[in-house]
Amino acid sequence: MADSVDLPKVFPSAGEDADASRRAPDTPQTRSPSYRLAFTDADFLLREDLRPVRLQLELLKPDLLQDEYNIHSTVVIFGSARIYDIETATARLAAAEDRARANSGDARLARKARIAARTLANAHYYAEARKLAQLITADTASDERCQMVVVTGGGPGIMEAANRGAMDVGGKSIGLNIVLPFEQQPNPYITPELCFQFHYFAIRKMHFLKRAKALVACPGGFGTMDELFETLTLIQTQKVKPLPVLLLGSDYWSRVIDFELMVDEGVISESDLDLFQIIDSADQAWEIIKRHYGLS
């Protein structure tokens, strides 16, 4: 059988035409925005009427790139951007206590020192998120059946810890960043080729779950609660297939959310408590995920 031959394309590629358009002579007509190729015209693409196109592009770009990197299974690790590694948390507490002592009558600074103390107490969650990412990445790196890749929101704190854990063991990880006025820039541990940025929260949420085989929620604030409850709602309403949803940190979750009260008030069913598990360690989380998928 003869080797196949790549025949020339009939039409020029979009890239070739874009290059050709940039070589057009400089005239009033070619300088007009109307003359620009639509797909190279940023002003046009940013118009209000083009929102459906931007939504589609934001859905397609991360999807196609993850396919190119053969990423089909992920474990999502959520948690606060404000939980630091122990060294950072220790330094922040010392600085907060110094400010409080220098202004002993300032109740606001005294409260900040108390919060910094709690942040230091929570630093072990950073360590657990990092360890969990190490376990997931190392254990599935050579598993042809189900190679799992850690995915985070791409920012600091718990997200940084998880991306860092994957890098510790030489693996890749994903960061789904979003444009925000504060707190959001890519942490340095995300695999650069898998570091994405979103404008639309809704599309970002879809990408969190599109390949997800498990979700691990460490202590966190509004963003963590948002993703957690959206995932639980999708499972509860059978919009997605059941997957392990693990709440890491029984001390935190038992104080922050009273799930039993929600049952007693009749707003959720008792069976809804089976949609998630509360755990206390990375080892526990990974054992549950492996058992669920028969990876032990």
Protein Blocks (a to p, Z undefined) as FASTA:
>chain_A
ZZddddddfbdcfklmmmmmmmpccdfklmpmklpcfklmmklmmpmklmmmmmmmmmmm
mmmmmmmnopabdcddeddfkbccfklmmmmmmmmmmmmmmmmmlmklmmmmmmmmmmmm
mmmmmmmmmmmmmmmmmmmmmmmklccddddehiahjllmmmmmmmmnopacdddddddf
ehpacdfkbcfklcccdfblklmmmmmmmmpcbdcdddddfklmmmmmmmmmmmmnopac
cdddddehjklmmmmpcfklmmmnopacfklmmmpccdfbfklmmmmmmmmnopZZ
